[in-house]
Amino acid sequence: MNDARPYWNPYLSGVALGLVLLGTYLIMGFGLGSSSAATRVAYGAAHLIAPAASEANAYIGGYVGPGKSIFMDWMVFEVLGVFLGGLVGAYSAGRMKHLGVDRGQGVSIAQRFLLALAGGIIMGFAARLARGCTSGQALTGGSVLAVGSWVFMFAVFAGGYITAPVVRRFWK
């Protein structure tokens, strides 16, 4: 029996997200995003494993080395806040009573984790190619009416519409 309360109202959540976006423009001078946080953490990990090689690299060297920290980017803290906000949202909706892995009937837990990992790697690679993530493109770019961001979002929705029938079979 699922006794969890419904999710938060999407319209109120959207308004709240819009206010957060407005606040970041007013306070920080730019909008939301998250891919730079993952990039910083990855560069920090590379620096732990091979400090000399990462400092010598022309691209990564700008982020790591003496006097530099992965925490020198406010988006690292933004992503931590998003994680904590997700926990608060799940807890307030009564959805943390039974921890588990959501998956379809024909998908094992290992397959679910592998599919999630593969999707995350593809999205991370694509975010670096696009020089931004979906939240940065859609929220920040869309809010300033950037044409490329609007084209991107239409492509995302079209891709989701086309892909949905293919992946839906995993959730039945």
N, C-alpha and C positions, 0 to 999 in steps of 0.2 A: 504494500500500500504506500502510495506517495502522498505524504502529508505536507509537502513543501508548499509554501505560499507562491503565488504567481510572481513572475519576474517583474522588475520595476516597469512602470509605465514608459513605453518607448518615446512618447512625445515629451514627457517631462524630463526624461533622461537626455533627449536630444537638445532641449533648451538648456539644461545644465551643462552639457558638453559645449554648446555654443558660448555660454558665459565663461567657461574655463578658457576657451580659445580666445575670446575677447580679452580676458584677464592676462593671458600670456603676451598678447600684443601690447597691452598697456604697460605691463610690468617689465617684460623681458625685451620687447621690441621685435619679436618674431613669434611665429605660431608653433603648433604642435608637430610632433613626429616621434619616431622611436628607433629607426634603423641606425642612427649614429651611436646610440647606446650599445647596441649589439656589436657594432664595429669597434668601439672603444674597448669593450671587454675582450673581444677576440685579439686585438692588438696587445692588450695587457697580458693575455695568456701567452701569446707568441714571444713577448719580451721576457716572461718568466722562463720559458723553455730555451730560447736562444737570444740572449740580450744583445750580443755583438752584431748578429745578423739582422735583427729587427731595427737596431739603431742605424745600421749602415744602409738599410733600405730607404730609398728616397721618399717613398710614400708613407710607410709605417713610421719611419724615423721622426716625422713631424708630430707624432702622437705619444711616443715613448722616449725614455731616456732620463738623464739627470734633470731634476726640477720639473718633470712632467708626470702627470698621474691620469689614470683613466677616469678619475672623478672630476677632472677639470672641465667637464661638459655637463651642463645642467640636465640634459636629456637622460643621463644615467639615473639621476634622481627622479626624473619624471616617470621613467619606466618602473622604478621601485614603487613610486606612488600609485601607478596603474595597477600593479600587482596587489598592493595593500588595499586599494579601492575595490578590486575584484573580490578579495577575501571578505571585506565589509559587506559588499552587495550579496554575496552568497550566504553569509551568516545571517544577514537581516531578512533574507527570504526563506530561511530555514532549510537551505540546501546543503548544509555541511554535516548533517546528521549521519549520513551513510556515504562514506567515501568510496569511490570506485571509478572504473574506467567506462565511459559511455562508448558503446560500440554496437554494431549490428549483430544479428544472430549468427551469421556465417563468418564472423571475423574474430580471431583470437586476440587476446590482450597483446601478445607479441606483434601480431600483424598491425594492430591499431597503433602501437608505438612506432613501428617501422614506417607506416604510412604517414604518421604525424611528423616524424623526423625528416622523411624525404620531402614532404611538403614545406617544412620549415627551411630546409636547405635551399630548395628551389626559390622560395620567396626571398630569402636572405640574399642569394646571388642576384636575383632580379632587382631587388632594392638597391644593391650597389651599382648595377648597370644603369638603373634609372636615376641614380643619385638621390634617392628618397624612397620612403615606404608608402604604403597605401594611406596611412593616416596623414602623413605629410602632404601627399599629393591631393587627397580628397578634402581634408579639413582645411589645411593651410592654403594650398593652392586654389582650391575651390572657393574659399572665402574671399580671396582677392580677385576672383573671376579670371584666373589664369587659363587661357584657352587650352594649353597642354594638359592641365589638370582635369578639365572637363572632358577632353577627349579620352584621357586615361580612365576616368570613372565610367564613361559610356562603354569603353572596351572591357572593363572589369565586370560590369553588369551583363554585357553580351556574353562574355566568356563563362560567367556563372550560369547563365540561362542555358547555354549550349552544353555545359559540362554536367549540370544537375542530373539529367536522366542517366548518365553513365555511372555516377557515384551513388545514386539513390539506392541501387541494388545492394550496396554494402550495409544499408541501414534498415533493411526490411527484416 
